[in-house]
Amino acid sequence: MTDQADSAGSGAGSAIRVLLADDEEMIRHGIRLILRHAEGFEVVGEAVNGAEAVRLAAEHRPDVVLLDIRMPVLDGLAAIEPLVTLDPGPQVVMLTTFGDDENVTRALRAGATGFLLKGEGPQELIRAVRAAAEGDAVLSPGVTGAVIRRMLSGGGAGAAAPESRVAGLTGREREVLGMLGEGLSNPEVGRRLGIGVGTVKSHVRSILEKTGCGGRVQAGLLAHQAGLMG
């Protein structure tokens, strides 16, 4: 196991805190190097399995966990729920070698912010971590369509009727939920509505709590199912 911290970029006080969880040392090393040479990141720990990832996340309180799906002891899929239920819970981005629709769908339904293919380039990794830290969904373009279709056909965010799940939302929350369905980021939602990013985040948290969605991806699917897409 490993429990090492590595400051990256300048301004560590406001850096995005990242925990790496992958049983392959070379993968962790490569990601650590990418983040070290980018602005505004700090790798606060590295885990070789899901159980260690949960322990280190509780200890270091990262903003983002980059989590491999297949790991020993406790795999990434099983680690999602204990990670996202921490208080405060990190954003969880799954890392996978192949676009396995079933596993990625399970990850998103469990509350992962999204997933990233390991073959993506350094700039895509940096963009994804920054987006996840803002609470935005992170979905690799190569497999997004298939996963969205699978989740929609399989009932999406939950078994209850979509209309009943959004019935308790305020008018503004319904607007925000519709924009999540469009795939807008928090800053984009804020600009469209003329409100601050902090207010958008508060609306998103309220939406997830009221609808029982595990994350933005589920919420976006619910927006489609409930007919909130304008």
N, C-alpha and C positions, 0 to 999 in steps of 0.2 A: 504494500500500500504506500501511498505518498500523500503528504500534506504540506505542500510547499506553496508559498506566495511569491508572485513575481510582478513588480510594478511595471506598467507599460505606458509609454508616452509620458506627457507632462501633466501636472495638475492632479496628482493622485487622489487629492481630497475629494474631487468630483468625478473620479474615474468610474466607469462601469465595472462593477465587480463580477468576475466570471469564474465559475467552477467548471472544470473539465472532467467528464466521466467517460472513460473508454479503456478497455482492457489492453489495447494496443499502444505500447509506449511511443512508437513512431508517430501515430496519429496525434497523441497528446503533444508530443514535441513539436510537430509541424504547426498545430494550432497555436501553441504558446508563442512560437517565433512570429507568426503572423500578427498576433495581437500585441506582442512586445514592440513591433516596429510600426504600429498604428497609434494614433492619438487617442488618449482618454480611456485606456483599458487597464485593468489590474486583474491578473489571474490569482485568485485567492486560495486555490487548492486544486488538487488533482485526485481523482478516484479511479480505481481499477474495477469496481463493480457497483451495482445499484445500492447495496446496503451502505457501502462506504460513502457514496454520493449523498445519501440522506443524512448520514452522520455529519459529514463536513458542511453540508448546507445549513444544518441546524447550528453548527458552531460558527461559521463565517458569514452567514446571511448574504449570499451573493445576490446580485440583481438578476443574473441569467445563469442557468445551468445548461451546458451543452452535453447531451446525454445520448450515448450509444444505445441502440436497441438490444443487441445481443451481447450480454456480459454474463460472467459466472456469478454464483452465489445468489444474486437478485438481478434479474434482467431489467433493462430500461423501462419496459412497459409496466412492470410491477412497481417500479420506483416512482412513477409519476405522481400517484395519489398522495403518498406521504410527503413528497416534495411540495406540491402545490397547496397542501393543507397546513404547511408551516405558517407561522405568523411573525413577520410578514413572509409570504410565500414568494419564491423566485419565479421568473418566467422560465419555462422549460422548452428548449428546442431540441428535438430529436435529431440525431445524426444517423444516417443509414447509407450503406453502400449501394443498394438497389432500391428502386421505387416500388417496394412491396406494398401494394394497396391495402391489404388486410391489416398488416402491422401498423402502417401509418394511420389508417382510419381508427384503429383501436387507440393509438396514442392521442389523436386529436379528441376523441370522445372522452378520454380519461382526464383531459384538461391541459395537454401540452399546447403551448402557443403556436407551434408549427413544427416543420421539419426541414432539414437541409441535407441534400445529397453530399456525401464526402468528396465527390468529384468536382464540386463547385470551386471556382477560383477564389483567391484571397480577398479580392474586393467584395465579392458576394458574401463571403463569410463575415467580413467586417460590417457590411450593410445590414446583414441579418441580425447580428448581435445588437447593433444599435437600435434597430427597429423593435426587436424583442424587449429591450430595456424600456422602451417607450410604451410597451403593452400592445404593440401592433402584431398582427399575424405574420408568420414567416413561412412561406410555402415555396418550395423549389418549382419553377415553372414547368419543368419536364414531366412532372407527375400530378400537378395540381388538378387538372381537369378530370382525370380518372378518379382521384380521391373524392373530389366534390360530388361527382355523379354517384359514386358508391354510397357516400353518406346520405345523400338525398334519397336514393332509392331504398336505403335501409332504415329510414325513419329519422335520420339526422340526429338532432340534439336530444331527443327523448321520446318516450312513448305517448305522453299526453298530447291532446290535440293542440296544434300550434296556436290557434286562436285563443284557447283558454290560457295558454302560457304567457301570452302578451297582454292579457286583459287588465292586469294590474299596473301596467306601465303608464306613466304620465305622457302627455302629448309630446313633450320634448324628448323623453326617453324613446318613444316610438320613432321620432325623427332620427335620433342617433343610431338606433338599431337598424333602421333602413340604410343608413350610410355605412354601417359595418357590413351589411349585405353587399354593398357596392365595392367593398374592399378598401375603403378610405382609411388613412392613418389618422391618429389623434390630431395632429396639426391640421390635416386637410378638413376634418370634421369641424374643428374650431374655426377655421377661416370661413367655411361655408355658413356656419351659424353665427359668426361674430362673437364667439366666446373663447375664453382662454383654454389652454391645453389641460390645466389642472381641473377645470370644470368638466371638460370632456371625460377625463379619467374618472371623475366622481360619478358621472352618468353611466359610464361603462360598468363600473363596479356595481352600481345599483341594478342595472339591467341583468348582469350575470346572477346576482343574488335573487332577484325576483323571478327570473325565468328558469333558474336551475342549470344554466349553461356552464360548462366547465371551462370555457375560454372564448376568445373572439371568433374562432373558426366556427364553433357550434352556434354562437350568436348570429353570425352571418348567415348560416344555413337556416336558422329559425326565421330570420327576416324574409328569406325567400319563401319558406313554407307558409308563413302567415300573411303573405301578400303585402309586405311593407316596402316593396321596391318601386313605388311610384307608378 
